[in-house]
């Protein structure tokens, strides 16, 4: 499989939330880089293409665009 990422992702396990339209969905940040992340979710259904990721441990807020979806995981690009 070809690696398409421009930056190496580092494995992490941080609580987060996906915020959009006045609502929020809990998630777990599974890996993270300067340019994107993979998020574990209960279900990707209903999560919009663009949202704000909030990492609860440090209050980081990142604008995200979904680049792929799997059964219980989504990949996002920051910016």
N, C-alpha and C positions, 0 to 999 in steps of 0.2 A: 504494500500500500504506500503510495506517495504521500509524503508529509507536505501539506499545503500551508501550514502556519508560517508566518514570518518571524515569530518570536516563540521561544520555548516556554511551554506552560509548566508551572510548578504545582505539584499536588498540594491541596489544602483541604481543610474541612471546617468551613465557617458557616454560621447561620446567616441567612440573608432574607430579604423580601423583595419581591417584584412589585413595583408600584406603578399604577396606571389608572387614569380616569377616576381618581378619588378612592380606589380600592387597592388592596394589597394581597399577594399570595406568598406564603412562606416558601423558601427554597433553601437548598444547601449548596454552597459554592464548593465544587469538587476539584477544579484546577483553575489556575489563574495566570495570566501574563499581562504585559503592558497593553496588549491590544485586544484581549478577549478572555472568555472564561467558559467553563461548562457548568451548568446548574442542574441539580437534581430537583425534580418537582413531582408532586403527586400525579399530576396529569398536565400535559402541555395544552390541552384543549382550553380555549378561552384566553390564552395569553397572547396579547397583540404582538405585531412585528416589532414595535418599538416601545420601550418602557424604561423606567429608572430602576437600577439595582441598588439596594441599600445593604451594605455589609454592617451588621449590627455591632460587631466587636469594636469597630473604630468609627462608625458613623459615615463611612465613605459612601458617596452617592455618585453613580456612574450612569450615563446615558447609554443605552444598549439597543442594538439591532439584532434580531434573531437571524442566524445564518444556517442553522439546521435544527431539526427536531427528531427525536426518537421517542420510544415508548414513555420513558420517565426522565428524560434528560434533554436539555436544549443547549445549543452552542450559541454564544453571543459575541458580537464585535462591539468594542467600545467606541463611542464618538457619534 
